[in-house]
């Protein structure tokens, strides 16, 4: 029995290697750096748990939300949108040509949400009371309540969507068939749920018109957040596929570069369209709220950097890449757009918040806050690699028919 | 010399230690020492919540309020002392509070806000009219339609029938969204409690006023700045005062309509934004700001979901038919089947 377990462990977890071989195979410089980042993150987590938010962060009564909400939640969830965009494209619009991107997209959504919520636990003062929210203490008038519930539901949905790959790995054919059947329904509900809470993250700030800078505050905040999550999701697929096709090249049998480029260009078309719509809405909002006067201020310049440098410019670059069939340009622009979404979320959460404050009273993250967030990102990447190396994420499982 | 050096080392090490080990909250406190930031273990909010649970049904629906006439305040800060005393917040001898007004270097040199260990603060502003100091007491405004209440995702706030907004610490998860939502920056947080941090705020002395008494700050005030009474009566009184002395007051009662009206009302001799009361917060109750969105998203999810579900069902069954009709046609050009075997 013990031998049996051991062989299962060796086969499934150690990729068929002996303990010593496996340890040797993971002792790479990259893993060493990741391990170091994770250790630092864990030290900060322990420090936060023992000493509290005051010593661990730069948060104050004036800045109740800082880097952990801005980066881990607002940025993290926006960048975890690939499951939403690809799920919609393939399962609802029937764009089957993209089905190769679906499993990586769902995995990144699943891990993105799980690790965002994990990081959030350290920001919550009484993290151990999360069940109150789901169980019996319902604040139905709160946007945050909607988000809390939607996160929970969406993680369940992502697990269902991902579980066919899990059961293929465990070789449990019956479970796999069952979950494969319900996965499409999970995807459909996932689209509704994800759309709801992506917009709700913007909706959170509707409550603070006096605190958020007028250039960022808008009645369209939920629409902006949803739209930008859509192109963030598409661009994350471009970015991830660029990275994973480099890193996991060995897993891709009969990989066709021309086909991959064509799909990347297809994604670029969608990104360009959603970026243009977003840009037009942004300008419309600027005109509608008559905020032109703010443009000629420090905050205005920063706003223009965000909207022109990271929305209009990538939109034009995507359009140009699509016209000229330049997949490389589209990949680069994917990175640029993702960076722009990160900038936008941090602007809303930190930079434009309490904008009337003098610079001396403004919040900036403490090193521990950044260390914890980066540690969680490193954990996510390690978990992603761990799963991709073991399960049929990048390719179809040889023993099973295609799930799509 | 050696003592001096030792003393110097000790001090610089303390300063270095404080700035290394602590974040902005302490750094902020170092310029502006306010020990109430570090306060933990507040009991007043929980106590008042329990009392509210007991009494809420029996309360008469008469909204009380307090009228604060900032032109009368002498800056003695006794209200701060009395508040700390009554609510068991960390306190100092009352003389230290009273001394501030005559000190060259005092807490009045910086504008303060409420922190974990104080529910009320008095700030000093210089009048644009005559250059004299104006003292302004701040505390929770006890909104008629409170933003904190609507923002709370575990429903920890209640507006008592007689006016106070009370907080239920026993369900609070510590998300601090109420601090984002509050237009008056009232709720504070026990950042230095690692295990059981609470939101703290003024309770309007619910325990006192529901027994027929007045709030602790109102009771101790030696200058008659605050008048406790029914909100409607207070508004009449405020209009009377403005009418009788239009030279003394500006023609505005802060809190009458701000964010839909508040229980605490203010009179002033200069525009309110000059004495730290924000005039850009509008008349719309804060909960209204998110209500439309919440209805919208729920409508989308309930109404919009069905076309999506049926559309998808249609698409799936069509694909299945196609797959049954012939595997070649569904396999397309990539040599990969979708929904079909290969």
Boltz contact constraints between the chains, C-beta under 6 A:
constraints:
  - contact:
      token1: [A, 50]
      token2: [B, 194]
      max_distance: 6.0
  - contact:
      token1: [A, 51]
      token2: [B, 194]
      max_distance: 6.0
  - contact:
      token1: [A, 52]
      token2: [B, 192]
      max_distance: 6.0
  - contact:
      token1: [A, 52]
      token2: [B, 193]
      max_distance: 6.0
  - contact:
      token1: [A, 52]
      token2: [B, 194]
      max_distance: 6.0
  - contact:
      token1: [A, 53]
      token2: [B, 191]
      max_distance: 6.0
  - contact:
      token1: [A, 54]
      token2: [B, 25]
      max_distance: 6.0
  - contact:
      token1: [A, 54]
      token2: [B, 191]
      max_distance: 6.0
  - contact:
      token1: [A, 54]
      token2: [B, 192]
      max_distance: 6.0
  - contact:
      token1: [A, 55]
      token2: [B, 22]
      max_distance: 6.0
  - contact:
      token1: [A, 57]
      token2: [B, 23]
      max_distance: 6.0
  - contact:
      token1: [A, 58]
      token2: [B, 23]
      max_distance: 6.0
  - contact:
      token1: [A, 58]
      token2: [B, 24]
      max_distance: 6.0
  - contact:
      token1: [A, 60]
      token2: [B, 24]
      max_distance: 6.0
  - contact:
      token1: [A, 60]
      token2: [B, 25]
      max_distance: 6.0
  - contact:
      token1: [A, 61]
      token2: [B, 115]
      max_distance: 6.0
  - contact:
      token1: [A, 61]
      token2: [B, 188]
      max_distance: 6.0
  - contact:
      token1: [A, 64]
      token2: [B, 176]
      max_distance: 6.0
  - contact:
      token1: [A, 64]
      token2: [B, 179]
      max_distance: 6.0
  - contact:
      token1: [A, 64]
      token2: [B, 180]
      max_distance: 6.0
  - contact:
      token1: [A, 92]
      token2: [B, 312]
      max_distance: 6.0
  - contact:
      token1: [A, 94]
      token2: [B, 315]
      max_distance: 6.0
  - contact:
      token1: [A, 96]
      token2: [B, 338]
      max_distance: 6.0
  - contact:
      token1: [A, 124]
      token2: [B, 173]
      max_distance: 6.0
  - contact:
      token1: [A, 124]
      token2: [B, 174]
      max_distance: 6.0
  - contact:
      token1: [A, 124]
      token2: [B, 175]
      max_distance: 6.0
  - contact:
      token1: [A, 125]
      token2: [B, 174]
      max_distance: 6.0
  - contact:
      token1: [A, 125]
      token2: [B, 197]
      max_distance: 6.0
  - contact:
      token1: [A, 126]
      token2: [B, 173]
      max_distance: 6.0
  - contact:
      token1: [A, 126]
      token2: [B, 174]
      max_distance: 6.0
  - contact:
      token1: [A, 129]
      token2: [B, 173]
      max_distance: 6.0
  - contact:
      token1: [A, 132]
      token2: [B, 154]
      max_distance: 6.0
  - contact:
      token1: [A, 132]
      token2: [B, 171]
      max_distance: 6.0
  - contact:
      token1: [A, 133]
      token2: [B, 154]
      max_distance: 6.0
  - contact:
      token1: [A, 137]
      token2: [B, 154]
      max_distance: 6.0
  - contact:
      token1: [A, 137]
      token2: [B, 155]
      max_distance: 6.0
  - contact:
      token1: [A, 137]
      token2: [B, 171]
      max_distance: 6.0
  - contact:
      token1: [A, 138]
      token2: [B, 155]
      max_distance: 6.0
  - contact:
      token1: [A, 139]
      token2: [B, 152]
      max_distance: 6.0
  - contact:
      token1: [A, 139]
      token2: [B, 153]
      max_distance: 6.0
  - contact:
      token1: [A, 139]
      token2: [B, 154]
      max_distance: 6.0
  - contact:
      token1: [A, 139]
      token2: [B, 155]
      max_distance: 6.0
  - contact:
      token1: [A, 141]
      token2: [B, 150]
      max_distance: 6.0
  - contact:
      token1: [A, 142]
      token2: [B, 151]
      max_distance: 6.0
  - contact:
      token1: [A, 142]
      token2: [B, 152]
      max_distance: 6.0
  - contact:
      token1: [A, 142]
      token2: [B, 153]
      max_distance: 6.0
  - contact:
      token1: [A, 143]
      token2: [B, 290]
      max_distance: 6.0
  - contact:
      token1: [A, 144]
      token2: [B, 153]
      max_distance: 6.0
  - contact:
      token1: [A, 144]
      token2: [B, 177]
      max_distance: 6.0
  - contact:
      token1: [A, 145]
      token2: [B, 153]
      max_distance: 6.0
  - contact:
      token1: [A, 148]
      token2: [B, 153]
      max_distance: 6.0
  - contact:
      token1: [A, 188]
      token2: [B, 308]
      max_distance: 6.0
  - contact:
      token1: [A, 188]
      token2: [B, 309]
      max_distance: 6.0
  - contact:
      token1: [A, 188]
      token2: [B, 312]
      max_distance: 6.0
  - contact:
      token1: [A, 192]
      token2: [B, 301]
      max_distance: 6.0
  - contact:
      token1: [A, 192]
      token2: [B, 305]
      max_distance: 6.0
  - contact:
      token1: [A, 196]
      token2: [B, 297]
      max_distance: 6.0
  - contact:
      token1: [A, 196]
      token2: [B, 301]
      max_distance: 6.0
  - contact:
      token1: [A, 203]
      token2: [B, 293]
      max_distance: 6.0
  - contact:
      token1: [A, 206]
      token2: [B, 289]
      max_distance: 6.0
  - contact:
      token1: [A, 206]
      token2: [B, 290]
      max_distance: 6.0
  - contact:
      token1: [A, 206]
      token2: [B, 293]
      max_distance: 6.0
  - contact:
      token1: [A, 207]
      token2: [B, 151]
      max_distance: 6.0
  - contact:
      token1: [A, 207]
      token2: [B, 181]
      max_distance: 6.0
  - contact:
      token1: [A, 207]
      token2: [B, 289]
      max_distance: 6.0
  - contact:
      token1: [A, 207]
      token2: [B, 290]
      max_distance: 6.0
  - contact:
      token1: [A, 208]
      token2: [B, 180]
      max_distance: 6.0
  - contact:
      token1: [A, 210]
      token2: [B, 183]
      max_distance: 6.0
  - contact:
      token1: [A, 210]
      token2: [B, 280]
      max_distance: 6.0
  - contact:
      token1: [A, 210]
      token2: [B, 281]
      max_distance: 6.0
  - contact:
      token1: [A, 222]
      token2: [B, 293]
      max_distance: 6.0
  - contact:
      token1: [A, 366]
      token2: [B, 23]
      max_distance: 6.0
  - contact:
      token1: [A, 401]
      token2: [B, 341]
      max_distance: 6.0
  - contact:
      token1: [A, 402]
      token2: [B, 337]
      max_distance: 6.0
  - contact:
      token1: [A, 404]
      token2: [B, 338]
      max_distance: 6.0
